[in-house]
Amino acid sequence: MKIAVLHDESAYAASEFEHLTARLSNHELVTWHPGEPPPASDFQILLSAGRVDRKLLENQPQLELVQTTSAGYEGVDVETASTLGIWVSFAPSGETGNAISVAEWAVLLLMASSRDLGLALQSERDRGIKLKRPAQAPFGKDVCIVGFGGIGRELVGRLRPFGVHFTIVDDHPERAPSDADAYAAAGLKLAVAGADYVVLCIPATPANENLIDATVLASMKPGAIFVNVARGTLVDEPALNAALQSGRIRAVGLDVLRNEPASISDPLVDAPHSFVTPHMAGASDVSIEGTAGYLGTVIDAFAKGLRWNSLLNDPPKPRRSLHHSAATSQPV
């Protein structure tokens, strides 16, 4: 099959393409960078880490499948794809190693924010800067994890040795560990009220844009720390910045922002108690190898006309018919 891989020009993307080329050696792969014209108009599969809009879909008459290379799929016009008969699928974080990598990074952000690592490093470079408050240790504190999919589950395992208590917010609160307090999504404000840390791990959808708004921030425990390893669109950033500047939020650790790459004038990037990284939580060797393996399995199933569980749509008139399969996948 002819496969186009839409990805940026980072070292991570280049390594991922190399692994995909090896895994899919019996297919024809072409690389494609955002902003460039399509390399062809006859590919059947698009593996995408970028935006897939109506125009792109309408200009690919042979396209049968859009498969994201990450758990996020908010950039794909799923409705148009369905109308055109194109299947759309995502890469569940728990199936690709992405959840492991992002959970590790969430721990890093949580610790960096707790210990004011940014200011500590700056104080070593500029002796005029002095730390004005003692660090906060996670031991004995409450960590509220919003979204208990693959990343949330991995995060619990990594934070347990710190001696924390967990509060879980999820559409399926029954999935929470037995020793955690669990809330349905409607209980978000109540859940964050007693949390020392709030970690955002949920997928972005139009319905949960600005989920963390001024009212949720006002419900949080004074002095809490906020960590986001999900998507920037989930947060009302001016409200978050106001809460940080006022001292209501002690610190923030952010791997994602609404506008990426971040502007140097973004107040959240420049704030003293803000630790920001450039959307790199999932960029590890574990994630590269796991994603290539998962995508290879998907394409094998697709070529055989079999369904898999990370499909996002069911086109009424698909360009390629798929039959039911026993394949399983974990939720994001």
SVG drawing of the C-alpha trace seen along z (x, -y; Angstrom):
<svg xmlns="http://www.w3.org/2000/svg" viewBox="-24 -40 50 52">
<polyline fill="none" stroke="black" stroke-width="0.4" points="0.0,0.0 1.1,-3.6 1.5,-5.4 2.2,-9.1 3.7,-10.1 2.9,-13.7 5.3,-14.9 7.5,-17.8 11.2,-18.0 12.3,-17.2 14.8,-14.5 12.0,-12.6 9.9,-12.6 12.9,-11.6 13.6,-8.6 10.0,-7.6 9.9,-7.7 13.0,-5.5 11.3,-2.9 8.1,-3.0 10.1,-2.5 11.7,0.7 8.4,2.0 6.4,1.3 9.1,2.4 6.5,4.2 4.7,0.9 5.7,-2.3 6.3,-5.2 6.7,-8.8 7.5,-11.6 5.6,-14.9 6.1,-18.0 3.3,-20.4 3.1,-23.4 4.3,-21.5 2.1,-20.4 1.1,-16.8 3.8,-14.5 1.1,-12.6 -2.6,-12.3 -2.8,-8.6 -1.8,-7.4 -4.2,-5.1 -3.1,-5.7 -2.0,-8.9 -0.1,-8.6 -0.4,-12.0 1.0,-14.0 -0.4,-17.2 -3.6,-18.9 -5.8,-17.0 -8.5,-19.3 -11.3,-19.2 -9.2,-20.5 -6.5,-17.9 -9.1,-15.1 -11.0,-16.2 -7.8,-16.3 -7.0,-12.7 -9.4,-10.6 -7.6,-7.3 -7.3,-7.9 -8.9,-5.1 -7.4,-5.6 -6.1,-8.5 -4.2,-7.1 -2.8,-9.5 0.7,-8.8 -0.4,-10.0 -3.3,-9.6 -4.5,-13.1 -6.8,-13.4 -8.3,-16.9 -6.6,-18.1 -8.4,-15.6 -11.7,-16.5 -13.4,-13.2 -16.8,-14.3 -15.5,-15.1 -13.5,-11.9 -16.7,-9.9 -18.6,-11.7 -15.9,-10.8 -15.7,-7.2 -12.3,-7.5 -11.6,-5.6 -10.0,-7.6 -8.0,-6.0 -5.8,-7.2 -2.9,-5.6 -3.9,-4.8 -1.2,-6.0 -1.4,-2.7 -0.6,-0.7 2.4,-2.7 4.6,-3.5 3.5,-7.1 1.6,-6.8 4.8,-5.6 6.9,-8.5 4.3,-11.2 3.7,-9.9 7.5,-10.1 7.5,-13.6 4.5,-14.5 6.5,-13.4 9.4,-15.6 7.1,-18.6 5.5,-17.9 8.8,-17.7 10.3,-20.7 7.3,-22.8 7.3,-21.6 11.0,-22.4 11.1,-25.6 13.7,-24.0 13.6,-26.8 14.5,-29.5 17.0,-27.2 18.8,-26.7 18.6,-30.5 20.1,-31.2 23.2,-29.3 23.6,-31.4 22.8,-34.7 23.9,-34.9 21.6,-37.9 18.5,-35.7 17.5,-34.2 14.9,-31.6 12.2,-33.2 10.3,-30.2 11.0,-26.6 10.4,-23.8 7.3,-21.7 7.7,-17.9 5.0,-15.6 5.1,-13.2 1.8,-13.1 0.1,-15.3 -3.0,-14.8 -2.6,-14.4 -5.7,-14.9 -5.4,-13.2 -7.9,-14.5 -8.4,-11.7 -7.6,-8.1 -6.7,-6.6 -3.3,-5.2 -1.3,-8.2 -3.3,-8.5 -2.7,-4.8 1.0,-5.0 1.2,-8.2 -0.3,-6.5 2.3,-3.8 5.2,-6.3 3.9,-8.5 3.1,-5.9 6.7,-5.7 6.4,-9.4 3.8,-8.6 1.0,-10.6 -2.8,-10.1 -4.8,-10.0 -8.0,-11.6 -9.2,-10.6 -11.6,-12.4 -12.8,-10.4 -15.9,-9.7 -15.6,-6.2 -14.7,-6.7 -15.1,-3.0 -11.7,-2.6 -9.9,-4.4 -7.7,-2.4 -9.5,-1.2 -7.5,-3.4 -8.2,-6.6 -11.1,-9.0 -13.0,-8.9 -15.2,-11.5 -17.2,-11.6 -16.3,-14.5 -19.2,-16.6 -17.4,-16.5 -14.3,-18.2 -14.6,-21.3 -15.2,-19.2 -12.3,-16.9 -9.7,-19.7 -10.8,-21.5 -8.5,-19.4 -5.7,-18.6 -2.1,-19.8 -1.4,-18.9 -3.8,-18.8 -2.5,-16.9 -4.3,-17.1 -4.2,-13.9 -7.3,-13.9 -7.7,-14.1 -8.8,-17.4 -12.3,-17.6 -14.5,-20.5 -16.7,-19.7 -13.9,-20.1 -12.1,-23.2 -11.3,-25.6 -12.2,-22.8 -9.8,-24.4 -11.3,-27.9 -11.5,-30.7 -14.2,-28.9 -12.2,-25.6 -9.0,-27.5 -11.0,-29.4 -12.1,-26.0 -8.6,-24.7 -6.9,-24.6 -4.8,-27.8 -1.2,-27.0 -1.9,-24.1 0.4,-23.2 -1.0,-22.6 0.5,-20.3 -0.7,-19.9 0.6,-17.1 -2.6,-16.9 -3.4,-19.8 -3.3,-23.6 -6.8,-24.0 -8.1,-22.4 -7.0,-25.5 -8.1,-29.1 -4.5,-30.4 -5.2,-34.0 -7.2,-32.7 -4.3,-30.3 -1.8,-33.1 -3.9,-35.4 -4.2,-32.6 -0.4,-32.1 0.4,-35.8 -2.0,-36.3 -0.4,-33.4 -3.5,-31.3 -1.6,-28.7 1.8,-28.1 3.4,-26.9 2.6,-25.4 4.4,-22.7 3.3,-22.8 4.4,-20.6 1.6,-22.1 0.2,-25.5 -2.6,-26.7 -0.2,-28.3 2.8,-26.2 5.7,-26.9 5.4,-29.3 6.1,-33.0 8.8,-34.4 6.2,-37.1 3.8,-34.4 3.4,-35.3 3.2,-31.7 6.6,-31.0 8.2,-33.9 6.6,-33.6 9.0,-32.9 7.0,-29.9 6.2,-28.4 8.2,-25.4 7.4,-25.1 8.7,-22.5 8.0,-22.4 5.5,-19.6 8.1,-16.9 6.6,-14.6 6.1,-11.7 9.3,-12.1 11.3,-9.1 12.8,-5.9 10.2,-3.8 7.4,-5.8 9.1,-5.7 9.5,-1.9 6.0,-1.3 4.3,-3.6 6.0,-2.0 4.9,1.4 1.3,0.3 0.9,-1.4 2.4,1.6 -0.2,3.8 -3.0,1.4 -1.9,1.4 -1.6,5.2 -5.2,5.4 -6.3,2.7 -4.7,4.5 -6.6,7.7 -9.9,5.8 -10.2,6.2 -11.3,3.7 -9.4,2.7 -10.6,0.9 -9.0,-2.6 -11.2,-3.4 -13.0,-6.8 -15.6,-6.6 -17.8,-4.2 -18.2,-5.7 -21.6,-4.9 -19.9,-4.2 -16.3,-3.3 -13.7,-3.3 -12.4,-0.1 -14.7,2.4 -13.6,3.6 -14.9,6.6 -15.1,7.1 -11.9,8.3 -11.1,9.6 -8.3,7.0 -8.3,5.0 -6.8,1.8 -6.7,-0.1 -8.4,-3.5 -6.3,-6.6"/>
</svg>
